[in-house]
Amino acid sequence: MCGRYTLTVKQEELLQRFFLKQITEELMNELKPRYNIAPSQKMLAVKQSPEHGERELAAFSWGLIPFGAKDQKIRYKTINARSETVTEKPAYCAAIKSRRCLIPASGFYEWQQEKNSQYKQPFYIAMTSGDIFAMAGLWESWKGPEGLVIVSCSILTTSANEIMAPVHQRMPVIIDEENYDCWLDLEEKNPEKLKVLFKPYVSEKMICYPISTLVNSPINEGPNLLQEIDPKTGQFKEPPHDELFSSYEEMEV
C-alpha cells in the first residue's frame, strides 16, 4: 500500500518532467517541500484537461470519495485502490475510465511488521537517482448534501517488487515517463488496456532503508525524517544517499 509520501521538487523540474505549461499562483503555495504527506491532506496531481487536452496541475484531497457517496467517511478506506480489482469496485469503476492522474513523488514510506511484536519499522523508498517519479492515481468530484464540493484522489497499488517484498507485500503503481500519455489519455475508455501498466516497478532503480519512527506522526516534517537509522540500536547514521540529501538541502535554502 502507500500511506505516506514525500514531494520536494522545484517548479522548473515539475514543469519539465510533466510538460506543464504553467502552475497557478494558488498551487505554487502547495509546492513547498513536504516530507510527510498523509491521508486527508492536500496532494498535487497532474491530469489532462478535458477542455483543451493539455496537462495541468491540480490539488486533490487524499482519500477518494465516490460520486454517489452519502458522506465523507469512506475516504479513509480509499487512500489506495488495488490495481488488480480497480475495474470491479463501484468506488473506482467510473474514475478508472475517465479520471486518471499522475501523482508526483520524491519517495514514499512503508512499515514492516516485526514478527511476534506490535512494533512496525518504517522504511523510506525512493529512486536511486534521486529523481521524482509518478504514482498512478484516480480522482473524483463529490458534492455533499450542503453543497460542499471535494475533489479527492486515490493511489493505485500493485504487488511488491524484490526490494519492497521484505518490507510489505504491496507498493504504489509507478508509471514510466514514456507511459504518461497512455495513462492520462481521456480517449481511452477501456481500463482493461491499461492493466499492462500495473506491474511492479524495477527494483534496481530504487533504494529502501530503515528510518526513525518520527514519520509515524503526520505532524512531524523535515528532511530529518529521511535519515537512515541502525534498526538494532535506533541510532541515526550519516546520510548515505548523497543524491537525495543534496537535493533536499537545496530545497530548504
TAJO-V792903 format. One record per helix or strand of 2 or more residues. SS is the DSSP state (2 for helix, 1 for strand). FROM is the first residue (numbers start at 1). TO is the last residue. Records with the same first field share a line. If there is no record, write none. Layout:
SS: FROM-TO, FROM-TO
//
This chain:
1: 4-7, 34-38, 42-48, 55-62, 80-82, 100-105, 107-113, 120-127, 133-143, 149-159, 170-172, 206-211, 228-229
2: 11-18, 25-31, 73-77, 95-98, 162-165, 177-184, 191-197, 203-205, 213-216, 223-226, 242-252
//
